[in-house]
Amino acid sequence: MKALPTLLTLGLLLLSITVQGKVLNRCLLARTLQRFGLGGFKGISLANWICLAKSVSGYDTKAIKYNHEDRSTNYGIFQISSRYWCNDSKTPGSKNFCRVSCKALLKNNIKASVTCAKRIVKDPRGITTWEAWRKNCEHKNLFQYVQGCSL
Ligand SMILES: *[C@@H]1O[C@H](CO)[C@@H](O)[C@H](O)[C@H]1NC(C)=O
């Protein structure tokens, strides 16, 4: 009689770990990005990164999107492109400026994505590199993205 609730609890725990590993919760992402030093990096506030992540991947660390036009692929929570930034060994003319395997940008631990994002915004275009940022985050009130998070 005691085993069932225990198993149920264990099941729920495992489920929540699995889910959390893939699609991050907004405030958990905010704290993680803060810890990795992305908040304020190059003058870009944390809320901009949360907004970007929400709009490009829905906070999904495993998000992958193929672009037919140039046969490149976008990877991970920030949808970083194999065209310029990471290497997936299948993108014609890939530059791999972040010197990272695209697969590393899909890990539950988003450190590699953060490191590459920092490299990306060091370029003159900065965060405007992401069209989705211009469309969904630029000139918007971004407070909702960090609201209620203990940072
Ligand atoms: C990508 O990785 C492959 C396999 O390791 C390597 O041969 C290739 O030179 C790399 N390409 C770039 C652009 O870094």
The ligand as an SDF file (V2000), in Angstrom:
LIG
                    3D

 14 14  0  0  0  0  0  0  0  0999 V2000
   33.5010   20.9110  -39.0280 C   0  0  0  0  0  0  0  0  0  0  0  0
   33.8490   19.6940  -38.4120 O   0  0  0  0  0  0  0  0  0  0  0  0
   34.4080   18.7570  -39.3350 C   0  0  0  0  0  0  0  0  0  0  0  0
   34.5800   17.4440  -38.5890 C   0  0  0  0  0  0  0  0  0  0  0  0
   35.2550   17.6080  -37.3910 O   0  0  0  0  0  0  0  0  0  0  0  0
   35.7050   19.3230  -39.8870 C   0  0  0  0  0  0  0  0  0  0  0  0
   36.2650   18.4340  -40.8180 O   0  0  0  0  0  0  0  0  0  0  0  0
   35.4120   20.6580  -40.5810 C   0  0  0  0  0  0  0  0  0  0  0  0
   36.5990   21.2640  -41.0210 O   0  0  0  0  0  0  0  0  0  0  0  0
   34.6890   21.5990  -39.6350 C   0  0  0  0  0  0  0  0  0  0  0  0
   34.2660   22.7850  -40.3660 N   0  0  0  0  0  0  0  0  0  0  0  0
   34.3900   24.0130  -39.8820 C   0  0  0  0  0  0  0  0  0  0  0  0
   33.8540   25.1130  -40.7550 C   0  0  0  0  0  0  0  0  0  0  0  0
   34.8840   24.2890  -38.7930 O   0  0  0  0  0  0  0  0  0  0  0  0
  1  2  1  0
  1 10  1  0
  2  3  1  0
  3  4  1  0
  3  6  1  0
  4  5  1  0
  6  7  1  0
  6  8  1  0
  8  9  1  0
  8 10  1  0
 10 11  1  0
 11 12  1  0
 12 13  1  0
 12 14  2  0
M  END
$$$$
